Amino acid sequence: MPSLETETTMSQKSEAAQPAWNKLRTELEQEKARLYQQIGHYPPPIAACDQQFNYLLDKQAKILQALARLSEAESDSLTAADPLKVVDEFMGSSAYLEAVTP
């Protein structure tokens, strides 16, 4: 059973990671909104022939997957010994973030 001191230390570490999770979530949510707006204003495509539209739909799916994985990783970080490491691992493993990082 963890001691009160251990639980306090874990809580402090989790709190330290929260700003990073908030920033990542905000960036992904903004990109999601931008994509939804772009798709919503896209001219009617020619079925199965519009590569740009299909590309936008693919990006939309990736952003939704990234947001789901972010929620899971954020939850995992609450009990991790090093929550910031979980943030780094998420950033390094996110296919969406890799796709937009220069």
DRENDO-958512 format. One record per atom (N, C-alpha, C): atom name; x, y, z. Coordinates in steps of 0.001 Angstrom, whole numbers. Atoms other than C-alpha are relative to their C-alpha. Example, Ala and Ser with C-alpha at 12.3 -4.5 7.8 and 13.67 -1.06 7.14 Angstrom:
<recs>
> N / 890 / -1190 / 0
> CA / 12300 / -4500 / 7800
> C / 900 / 1200 / 0
> N / -820 / -1190 / -60
> CA / 13670 / -1060 / 7140
> C / -770 / 1090 / 730
</recs>
This chain:
<recs>
> N / 843 / -1181 / 0
> CA / 0 / 0 / 0
> C / 889 / 1246 / 0
> N / -830 / -1189 / 74
> CA / 1474 / 3380 / -1014
> C / -195 / 876 / 1235
> N / 69 / -898 / -1144
> CA / 2297 / 5789 / 1761
> C / -614 / 1321 / -423
> N / 570 / -1313 / 280
> CA / 720 / 9212 / 2049
> C / 1019 / 866 / -730
> N / -1060 / -772 / 652
> CA / 4070 / 10718 / 1041
> C / 141 / -383 / -1466
> N / -92 / 486 / 1377
> CA / 4235 / 8548 / -2087
> C / -1187 / 500 / -814
> N / 1194 / -469 / 706
> CA / 656 / 9445 / -3035
> C / 78 / 1495 / -262
> N / -141 / -1444 / 176
> CA / 1393 / 13152 / -2510
> C / 991 / 311 / -1117
> N / -1001 / -202 / 1048
> CA / 4502 / 12968 / -4700
> C / -576 / -331 / -1371
> N / 613 / 377 / 1279
> CA / 2582 / 11143 / -7459
> C / -1006 / 1053 / -431
> N / 983 / -1026 / 316
> CA / -184 / 13746 / -7264
> C / 688 / 1267 / -514
> N / -730 / -1187 / 432
> CA / 2330 / 16589 / -7588
> C / 562 / -200 / -1407
> N / -539 / 282 / 1338
> CA / 3943 / 14920 / -10606
> C / -1117 / 38 / -1037
> N / 1135 / -17 / 926
> CA / 533 / 14420 / -12231
> C / -435 / 1425 / -288
> N / 369 / -1405 / 173
> CA / -294 / 18075 / -11649
> C / 1009 / 718 / -891
> N / -1027 / -631 / 827
> CA / 3005 / 19053 / -13285
> C / -207 / -318 / -1477
> N / 218 / 400 / 1394
> CA / 2019 / 17165 / -16453
> C / -1277 / 604 / -576
> N / 1304 / -470 / 473
> CA / -1470 / 18695 / -16655
> C / 83 / 1138 / -1012
> N / -81 / -1053 / 1022
> CA / -437 / 21889 / -18514
> C / 381 / -548 / -1386
> N / -384 / 591 / 1294
> CA / 1195 / 19753 / -21228
> C / -1197 / -696 / -639
> N / 1194 / 668 / 538
> CA / -1950 / 17625 / -21611
> C / -1002 / 1037 / -507
> N / 946 / -1041 / 412
> CA / -4093 / 20770 / -21764
> C / 419 / 643 / -1313
> N / -496 / -608 / 1240
> CA / -1877 / 22304 / -24471
> C / -182 / -940 / -1180
> N / 173 / 978 / 1084
> CA / -1889 / 19111 / -26551
> C / -1469 / -131 / -383
> N / 1432 / 140 / 276
> CA / -5669 / 18755 / -26207
> C / -510 / 1233 / -752
> N / 431 / -1230 / 662
> CA / -6200 / 22410 / -27198
> C / 450 / 18 / -1455
> N / -506 / 13 / 1380
> CA / -3987 / 22055 / -30279
> C / -755 / -1003 / -867
> N / 722 / 1007 / 776
> CA / -5707 / 18856 / -31381
> C / -1458 / 412 / -225
> N / 1388 / -457 / 150
> CA / -9188 / 20314 / -30759
> C / -93 / 1134 / -1028
> N / -7 / -1084 / 994
> CA / -8301 / 23426 / -32786
> C / 174 / -553 / -1405
> N / -201 / 616 / 1313
> CA / -7050 / 21292 / -35652
> C / -1256 / -747 / -433
> N / 1243 / 707 / 309
> CA / -10203 / 19177 / -35447
> C / -1051 / 990 / -485
> N / 982 / -1012 / 400
> CA / -12394 / 22302 / -35649
> C / 326 / 557 / -1379
> N / -415 / -508 / 1311
> CA / -10364 / 23610 / -38592
> C / -343 / -996 / -1102
> N / 308 / 1029 / 993
> CA / -10745 / 20304 / -40438
> C / -1504 / -132 / -225
> N / 1452 / 93 / 142
> CA / -14482 / 20107 / -39730
> C / -530 / 1162 / -835
> N / 434 / -1161 / 765
> CA / -14903 / 23636 / -41095
> C / 402 / -159 / -1471
> N / -481 / 177 / 1366
> CA / -12805 / 22846 / -44169
> C / -837 / -1046 / -734
> N / 826 / 1044 / 616
> CA / -14780 / 19653 / -44847
> C / -1413 / 512 / -246
> N / 1357 / -528 / 130
> CA / -18081 / 21447 / -44243
> C / -174 / 971 / -1155
> N / 67 / -969 / 1087
> CA / -17265 / 24091 / -46855
> C / 589 / -540 / -1306
> N / -598 / 592 / 1187
> CA / -15780 / 21689 / -49369
> C / -1079 / -201 / -1066
> N / 1008 / 211 / 1054
> CA / -17560 / 21582 / -52753
> C / -328 / -1486 / -139
> N / 384 / 1413 / 129
> CA / -19455 / 18376 / -53475
> C / 1035 / -774 / -830
> N / -1018 / 771 / 727
> CA / -16896 / 15735 / -54471
> C / -615 / -926 / -1047
> N / 361 / 1045 / 954
> CA / -17036 / 13391 / -57384
> C / 315 / -1320 / 712
> N / -146 / 1230 / -787
> CA / -17547 / 9990 / -55789
> C / 1294 / -734 / -324
> N / -1241 / 779 / 56
> CA / -14235 / 8191 / -55105
> C / 1071 / 591 / -918
> N / -979 / -599 / 897
> CA / -12378 / 10611 / -57373
> C / 675 / 1226 / 592
> N / -515 / -1235 / -564
> CA / -11668 / 13540 / -55118
> C / 1052 / -311 / 1056
> N / -1084 / 361 / -905
> CA / -8274 / 12880 / -53540
> C / 134 / 974 / 1163
> N / -121 / -987 / -1075
> CA / -8201 / 16124 / -51536
> C / -1061 / -233 / 1070
> N / 1076 / 253 / -969
> CA / -11562 / 15374 / -49928
> C / 295 / -1260 / 803
> N / -352 / 1240 / -703
> CA / -10467 / 11823 / -49104
> C / 1151 / 231 / 972
> N / -1118 / -353 / -878
> CA / -7257 / 13253 / -47637
> C / -523 / 703 / 1256
> N / 580 / -698 / -1151
> CA / -9289 / 15581 / -45403
> C / -738 / -975 / 923
> N / 697 / 997 / -810
> CA / -11449 / 12676 / -44251
> C / 987 / -873 / 771
> N / -1036 / 778 / -672
> CA / -8304 / 10694 / -43439
> C / 598 / 787 / 1169
> N / -525 / -849 / -1072
> CA / -6900 / 13603 / -41417
> C / -1009 / 113 / 1140
> N / 1051 / -78 / -1015
> CA / -10234 / 13881 / -39606
> C / 10 / -1258 / 866
> N / -42 / 1260 / -747
> CA / -10065 / 10206 / -38608
> C / 1232 / -47 / 904
> N / -1233 / 12 / -793
> CA / -6465 / 10609 / -37430
> C / -88 / 928 / 1201
> N / 100 / -931 / -1118
> CA / -7266 / 13627 / -35278
> C / -918 / -569 / 1073
> N / 895 / 623 / -976
> CA / -10144 / 11767 / -33625
> C / 710 / -1128 / 747
> N / -781 / 1057 / -652
> CA / -7844 / 8808 / -32942
> C / 1018 / 600 / 963
> N / -991 / -647 / -860
> CA / -5196 / 11145 / -31520
> C / -657 / 533 / 1273
> N / 695 / -505 / -1182
> CA / -7741 / 12747 / -29193
> C / -392 / -1148 / 940
> N / 347 / 1155 / -841
> CA / -8913 / 9333 / -27962
> C / 1239 / -535 / 711
> N / -1245 / 474 / -610
> CA / -5319 / 8233 / -27377
> C / 515 / 981 / 1046
> N / -411 / -1002 / -969
> CA / -4579 / 11521 / -25610
> C / -755 / -203 / 1313
> N / 791 / 216 / -1220
> CA / -7423 / 10898 / -23150
> C / 479 / -1232 / 752
> N / -486 / 1239 / -623
> CA / -6160 / 7372 / -22515
> C / 1372 / 215 / 646
> N / -1340 / -239 / -531
> CA / -2548 / 8485 / -22053
> C / -47 / 943 / 1196
> N / 140 / -927 / -1125
> CA / -3598 / 11349 / -19797
> C / -476 / -746 / 1237
> N / 488 / 811 / -1114
> CA / -5516 / 8908 / -17624
> C / 1111 / -900 / 551
> N / -1114 / 857 / -419
> CA / -2527 / 6541 / -17545
> C / 1043 / 794 / 786
> N / -1031 / -802 / -652
> CA / -259 / 9395 / -16491
> C / -342 / 323 / 1447
> N / 408 / -298 / -1383
> CA / -2276 / 9912 / -13305
> C / 610 / -970 / 1001
> N / -574 / 1002 / -901
> CA / -799 / 6731 / -11851
> C / 1435 / -362 / -370
> N / -1369 / 296 / 442
> CA / 2560 / 6758 / -13638
> C / 1010 / 601 / 973
> N / -1088 / -509 / -836
> CA / 5783 / 7203 / -11718
> C / 550 / 1303 / -572
> N / -504 / -1201 / 668
> CA / 6836 / 9823 / -14286
> C / -1020 / 454 / -1044
> N / 1050 / -429 / 930
> CA / 3779 / 11517 / -15854
> C / 525 / 754 / -1220
> N / -539 / -734 / 1149
> CA / 5918 / 13769 / -18053
> C / 585 / -942 / -1045
> N / -486 / 1004 / 948
> CA / 7466 / 10682 / -19607
> C / -1161 / -522 / -843
> N / 1182 / 450 / 742
> CA / 3950 / 9560 / -20568
> C / -373 / 1042 / -1053
> N / 267 / -1078 / 963
> CA / 3421 / 12959 / -22233
> C / 974 / -114 / -1176
> N / -1011 / 125 / 1051
> CA / 6696 / 12570 / -24156
> C / -260 / -1209 / -890
> N / 280 / 1216 / 773
> CA / 5803 / 9025 / -25206
> C / -1207 / 204 / -912
> N / 1173 / -271 / 836
> CA / 2400 / 10182 / -26431
> C / 394 / 851 / -1202
> N / -403 / -892 / 1090
> CA / 3944 / 12983 / -28453
> C / 848 / -733 / -1033
> N / -868 / 733 / 916
> CA / 6521 / 10622 / -29950
> C / -707 / -1096 / -773
> N / 668 / 1127 / 648
> CA / 4021 / 7918 / -30845
> C / -1252 / 398 / -770
> N / 1223 / -428 / 661
> CA / 1168 / 9993 / -32201
> C / 216 / 148 / -1501
> N / -116 / -70 / 1454
> CA / 813 / 9394 / -35918
> C / -461 / 1357 / -516
> N / 485 / -1295 / 456
> CA / -1143 / 12618 / -36281
> C / 1030 / 1091 / 264
> N / -980 / -1038 / -328
> CA / 1407 / 14763 / -34468
> C / 1238 / -129 / -873
> N / -1142 / 204 / 887
> CA / 4195 / 13199 / -36547
> C / -306 / 536 / -1394
> N / 371 / -427 / 1343
> CA / 2254 / 14033 / -39699
> C / 51 / 1515 / -152
> N / 19 / -1450 / 116
> CA / 2081 / 17750 / -38869
> C / 1270 / 651 / 511
> N / -1237 / -560 / -531
> CA / 5485 / 18192 / -37204
> C / 1001 / 149 / -1140
> N / -952 / -207 / 1103
> CA / 8059 / 19746 / -39559
> C / 1235 / -862 / 155
</recs>
